[in-house]
C-alpha cells in the first residue's frame, strides 16, 4: 500500500473513533457578523469607538454641537458632550448614558442649532390661548409686539425685551452668559433674556431647566413651554419662539403650536 493511502486510512479510522466516543467536532460555519451596537444602547465614554460613537457624533452635529464623525470618542467629542450636558443641566462628566442619549436625540430632532421646526408644530396648530378682553397683545406689521395697556409692568417689560431681540439671529448657546447682551440667542437664551430683563428670572437657564420653573399650568399673562430640546413663551396671547422666525422673520407670532411633549408652567403671580 502506498504511504499516502495508508496515512489517509489511519486518519479516517481516527475520525470514526472520535465520533464513536461522542466527541464534539468543531466545524467552521459561515455565520452573519454580530449586529453593531446602536447609539443609546450602551453607555459611551472617552476612548470608545465604533458605530455607536458615530451615532453619538451625528446626534451632536444635528443638535448644533459640531464635531467630526469618525467613530472615535476623543477630546473634541468629549468637549461637545460636556457642552451639551451643561446646557441641558445634566451631570457634566462626559459620560453618555442611555438616558443622556434620549435627551440628545430629543435636542437633535430640532435640527442643527434648534432652528428647524419640529414635526407637528406650526402644522399642528392648537387653538389660541383665550385672553381676557384688554389683556391681549397685538402684532405690528413689522412683527413686533404691542403690550395691552392694562398689562402689569413686568409683562410690559417682557414684551419690550422681546422686541429688542425679536429679529436677532439664532446662535446656539446665545443668551447664556452673565451678560444679557449677545450677538444671537437660542430658544432658552431668548426666554431667559426677556424674563431676566423683567426681573422674573435670576440667571439664564437651558430649556430643560424651564420644566421646573415657576408654578405649574398656564399663567394669566405669561406661560412657559419647555422640554429637554426646546422652549418658548406665550405672552399676553402672543407666542415668543425662535422657530417663529422661519415663518414671520421675528420671534413673535400670533399662531399657536402644539404643546404636546412640553411641560407647561408660568412665573409665580403671572
Secondary structure as the mmCIF struct_conf table of DSSP 4:
data_model
#
loop_
_struct_conf.conf_type_id
_struct_conf.id
_struct_conf.beg_label_comp_id
_struct_conf.beg_label_asym_id
_struct_conf.beg_label_seq_id
_struct_conf.end_label_comp_id
_struct_conf.end_label_asym_id
_struct_conf.end_label_seq_id
HELX_RH_AL_P HELX_RH_AL_P1 UNK A 3 UNK A 20
TURN_TY1_P TURN_TY1_P1 UNK A 21 UNK A 22
HELX_LH_PP_P HELX_LH_PP_P1 UNK A 23 UNK A 26
HELX_LH_PP_P HELX_LH_PP_P2 UNK A 32 UNK A 38
STRN STRN1 UNK A 39 UNK A 39
TURN_TY1_P TURN_TY1_P2 UNK A 40 UNK A 41
STRN STRN2 UNK A 42 UNK A 42
STRN STRN3 UNK A 44 UNK A 44
TURN_TY1_P TURN_TY1_P3 UNK A 46 UNK A 47
STRN STRN4 UNK A 49 UNK A 49
BEND BEND1 UNK A 50 UNK A 50
HELX_RH_AL_P HELX_RH_AL_P2 UNK A 51 UNK A 62
TURN_TY1_P TURN_TY1_P4 UNK A 63 UNK A 64
BEND BEND2 UNK A 70 UNK A 71
STRN STRN5 UNK A 72 UNK A 72
HELX_RH_AL_P HELX_RH_AL_P3 UNK A 75 UNK A 87
TURN_TY1_P TURN_TY1_P5 UNK A 88 UNK A 89
BEND BEND3 UNK A 93 UNK A 94
STRN STRN6 UNK A 96 UNK A 96
HELX_RH_AL_P HELX_RH_AL_P4 UNK A 98 UNK A 108
TURN_TY1_P TURN_TY1_P6 UNK A 109 UNK A 110
HELX_RH_3T_P HELX_RH_3T_P1 UNK A 112 UNK A 114
BEND BEND4 UNK A 116 UNK A 116
HELX_LH_PP_P HELX_LH_PP_P3 UNK A 117 UNK A 118
TURN_TY1_P TURN_TY1_P7 UNK A 119 UNK A 120
BEND BEND5 UNK A 121 UNK A 121
TURN_TY1_P TURN_TY1_P8 UNK A 122 UNK A 123
BEND BEND6 UNK A 124 UNK A 124
HELX_LH_PP_P HELX_LH_PP_P4 UNK A 125 UNK A 132
TURN_TY1_P TURN_TY1_P9 UNK A 133 UNK A 134
STRN STRN7 UNK A 138 UNK A 139
TURN_TY1_P TURN_TY1_P10 UNK A 141 UNK A 142
BEND BEND7 UNK A 143 UNK A 143
STRN STRN8 UNK A 145 UNK A 146
TURN_TY1_P TURN_TY1_P11 UNK A 149 UNK A 150
BEND BEND8 UNK A 151 UNK A 151
HELX_RH_AL_P HELX_RH_AL_P5 UNK A 153 UNK A 165
TURN_TY1_P TURN_TY1_P12 UNK A 166 UNK A 167
HELX_LH_PP_P HELX_LH_PP_P5 UNK A 168 UNK A 170
TURN_TY1_P TURN_TY1_P13 UNK A 172 UNK A 175
BEND BEND9 UNK A 177 UNK A 180
BEND BEND10 UNK A 183 UNK A 183
HELX_RH_AL_P HELX_RH_AL_P6 UNK A 187 UNK A 197
TURN_TY1_P TURN_TY1_P14 UNK A 198 UNK A 199
BEND BEND11 UNK A 200 UNK A 200
BEND BEND12 UNK A 202 UNK A 203
HELX_RH_3T_P HELX_RH_3T_P2 UNK A 207 UNK A 212
BEND BEND13 UNK A 213 UNK A 214
STRN STRN9 UNK A 215 UNK A 216
BEND BEND14 UNK A 217 UNK A 217
BEND BEND15 UNK A 220 UNK A 221
STRN STRN10 UNK A 222 UNK A 226
BEND BEND16 UNK A 228 UNK A 229
STRN STRN11 UNK A 231 UNK A 235
TURN_TY1_P TURN_TY1_P15 UNK A 236 UNK A 237
STRN STRN12 UNK A 238 UNK A 240
HELX_RH_3T_P HELX_RH_3T_P3 UNK A 242 UNK A 244
HELX_RH_AL_P HELX_RH_AL_P7 UNK A 245 UNK A 248
BEND BEND17 UNK A 249 UNK A 251
STRN STRN13 UNK A 252 UNK A 253
BEND BEND18 UNK A 254 UNK A 254
TURN_TY1_P TURN_TY1_P16 UNK A 260 UNK A 261
STRN STRN14 UNK A 263 UNK A 266
TURN_TY1_P TURN_TY1_P17 UNK A 268 UNK A 269
#
